[in-house]
């Protein structure tokens, strides 16, 4: 069974709880912890959902927001489910298909 995993980036929510409402307010707090990101990088970090993130940045954010990585990233996992065929039936087995086809008729001359 395949599983579908996902995550929710909760940085903006945690920032609001700590009265930090803009990305520019976060920049000096990151710099105090040795993380030197440009304004556009911090803006993307706050407004979007990152696919990759340095553990140093994660640790700095956790320190700033007094939280754990699990607070920043909420994960989800669910069963992906079975794909159905166009007709909704189970797929036919290829080895049995030849047995189901009618054999060609042979026409004999009149005797």
DRENDO-1510 file (C-alpha; in Angstrom, 1 decimal, always signed):
<recs>
REC; n; res; u; v; w
REC; 1; UNK; +0.0; +0.0; +0.0 .
REC; 2; UNK; +1.4; +3.4; -1.0 .
REC; 3; UNK; +1.3; +6.3; +1.5 .
REC; 4; UNK; +0.9; +9.9; +0.7 .
REC; 5; UNK; +2.9; +12.2; +3.0 .
REC; 6; UNK; +2.8; +16.0; +3.3 .
REC; 7; UNK; +3.5; +18.8; +5.6 .
REC; 8; UNK; +2.3; +22.2; +6.6 .
REC; 9; UNK; +4.8; +25.1; +7.2 .
REC; 10; UNK; +3.6; +27.0; +10.3 .
REC; 11; UNK; +6.2; +29.7; +10.5 .
REC; 12; UNK; +3.8; +32.6; +9.9 .
REC; 13; UNK; +1.4; +31.4; +12.6 .
REC; 14; UNK; +4.2; +31.0; +15.2 .
REC; 15; UNK; +5.6; +34.4; +14.3 .
REC; 16; UNK; +2.2; +36.0; +15.0 .
REC; 17; UNK; +2.0; +34.3; +18.4 .
REC; 18; UNK; +5.3; +36.1; +19.2 .
REC; 19; UNK; +4.1; +39.4; +17.9 .
REC; 20; UNK; +6.4; +39.2; +14.8 .
REC; 21; UNK; +4.3; +40.3; +11.8 .
REC; 22; UNK; +6.7; +41.0; +9.0 .
REC; 23; UNK; +9.7; +39.2; +7.4 .
REC; 24; UNK; +11.8; +42.3; +8.0 .
REC; 25; UNK; +11.3; +41.9; +11.8 .
REC; 26; UNK; +12.7; +38.4; +11.5 .
REC; 27; UNK; +16.0; +39.4; +9.7 .
REC; 28; UNK; +17.8; +40.9; +12.6 .
REC; 29; UNK; +16.7; +38.1; +14.9 .
REC; 30; UNK; +18.2; +35.6; +12.4 .
REC; 31; UNK; +21.4; +37.6; +12.1 .
REC; 32; UNK; +21.9; +37.6; +15.9 .
REC; 33; UNK; +22.1; +33.8; +15.6 .
REC; 34; UNK; +24.6; +33.8; +12.7 .
REC; 35; UNK; +22.0; +33.3; +9.9 .
REC; 36; UNK; +22.6; +35.9; +7.1 .
REC; 37; UNK; +19.7; +35.7; +4.6 .
REC; 38; UNK; +18.7; +38.4; +2.2 .
REC; 39; UNK; +15.3; +40.1; +2.6 .
REC; 40; UNK; +13.9; +38.2; -0.3 .
REC; 41; UNK; +15.0; +34.8; +1.1 .
REC; 42; UNK; +13.4; +35.6; +4.5 .
REC; 43; UNK; +10.2; +36.8; +2.7 .
REC; 44; UNK; +10.0; +33.5; +0.8 .
REC; 45; UNK; +10.6; +31.6; +4.0 .
REC; 46; UNK; +7.8; +33.4; +5.7 .
REC; 47; UNK; +5.3; +33.7; +2.9 .
REC; 48; UNK; +5.8; +30.3; +1.2 .
REC; 49; UNK; +6.3; +26.7; +2.1 .
REC; 50; UNK; +10.0; +25.7; +1.7 .
REC; 51; UNK; +10.9; +22.4; +0.1 .
REC; 52; UNK; +14.4; +22.5; +1.6 .
REC; 53; UNK; +15.7; +24.1; +4.7 .
REC; 54; UNK; +19.1; +24.2; +6.4 .
REC; 55; UNK; +19.1; +22.7; +9.9 .
REC; 56; UNK; +20.9; +25.8; +11.1 .
REC; 57; UNK; +18.0; +28.0; +9.9 .
REC; 58; UNK; +15.6; +25.6; +11.5 .
REC; 59; UNK; +17.5; +25.7; +14.8 .
REC; 60; UNK; +17.6; +29.5; +14.7 .
REC; 61; UNK; +13.9; +29.7; +14.0 .
REC; 62; UNK; +13.1; +27.3; +16.9 .
REC; 63; UNK; +15.3; +29.4; +19.2 .
REC; 64; UNK; +13.6; +32.7; +18.1 .
REC; 65; UNK; +10.1; +31.3; +18.4 .
REC; 66; UNK; +10.8; +29.1; +21.5 .
REC; 67; UNK; +9.4; +26.1; +19.7 .
REC; 68; UNK; +10.5; +22.7; +18.4 .
REC; 69; UNK; +10.8; +21.6; +14.7 .
REC; 70; UNK; +7.5; +19.7; +15.1 .
REC; 71; UNK; +5.8; +23.0; +16.0 .
REC; 72; UNK; +7.1; +24.5; +12.7 .
REC; 73; UNK; +6.4; +21.6; +10.5 .
REC; 74; UNK; +3.1; +19.7; +10.9 .
REC; 75; UNK; +3.3; +16.4; +9.0 .
REC; 76; UNK; +0.5; +14.3; +7.5 .
REC; 77; UNK; +0.4; +10.8; +6.2 .
REC; 78; UNK; -2.4; +8.8; +4.7 .
REC; 79; UNK; -3.0; +5.8; +2.5 .
REC; 80; UNK; -2.9; +6.8; -1.1 .
REC; 81; UNK; -5.7; +4.4; -2.1 .
REC; 82; UNK; -6.1; +2.1; -5.0 .
REC; 83; UNK; -6.5; +3.6; -8.5 .
REC; 84; UNK; -9.7; +2.4; -10.3 .
REC; 85; UNK; -9.9; +1.6; -13.9 .
REC; 86; UNK; -12.1; +3.6; -16.3 .
REC; 87; UNK; -15.0; +1.1; -16.0 .
REC; 88; UNK; -14.6; +0.7; -12.3 .
REC; 89; UNK; -14.0; -3.0; -12.7 .
REC; 90; UNK; -10.8; -4.8; -11.6 .
REC; 91; UNK; -8.2; -4.9; -14.3 .
REC; 92; UNK; -8.3; -8.0; -16.5 .
REC; 93; UNK; -5.5; -10.5; -16.1 .
REC; 94; UNK; -3.5; -10.7; -19.3 .
REC; 95; UNK; -2.9; -14.5; -19.1 .
REC; 96; UNK; -6.7; -15.2; -19.1 .
REC; 97; UNK; -7.5; -12.9; -22.0 .
REC; 98; UNK; -6.5; -15.5; -24.7 .
REC; 99; UNK; -8.9; -18.0; -23.1 .
REC; 100; UNK; -11.9; -15.6; -23.3 .
REC; 101; UNK; -11.5; -14.8; -27.0 .
REC; 102; UNK; -13.6; -16.9; -29.4 .
REC; 103; UNK; -11.7; -19.1; -31.9 .
REC; 104; UNK; -12.0; -18.3; -35.6 .
REC; 105; UNK; -14.6; -20.3; -37.5 .
REC; 106; UNK; -13.4; -22.6; -40.2 .
REC; 107; UNK; -15.7; -22.8; -43.2 .
REC; 108; UNK; -15.7; -26.2; -45.0 .
REC; 109; UNK; -16.9; -26.7; -48.5 .
REC; 110; UNK; -20.2; -28.5; -49.2 .
REC; 111; UNK; -19.6; -32.1; -49.6 .
</recs>
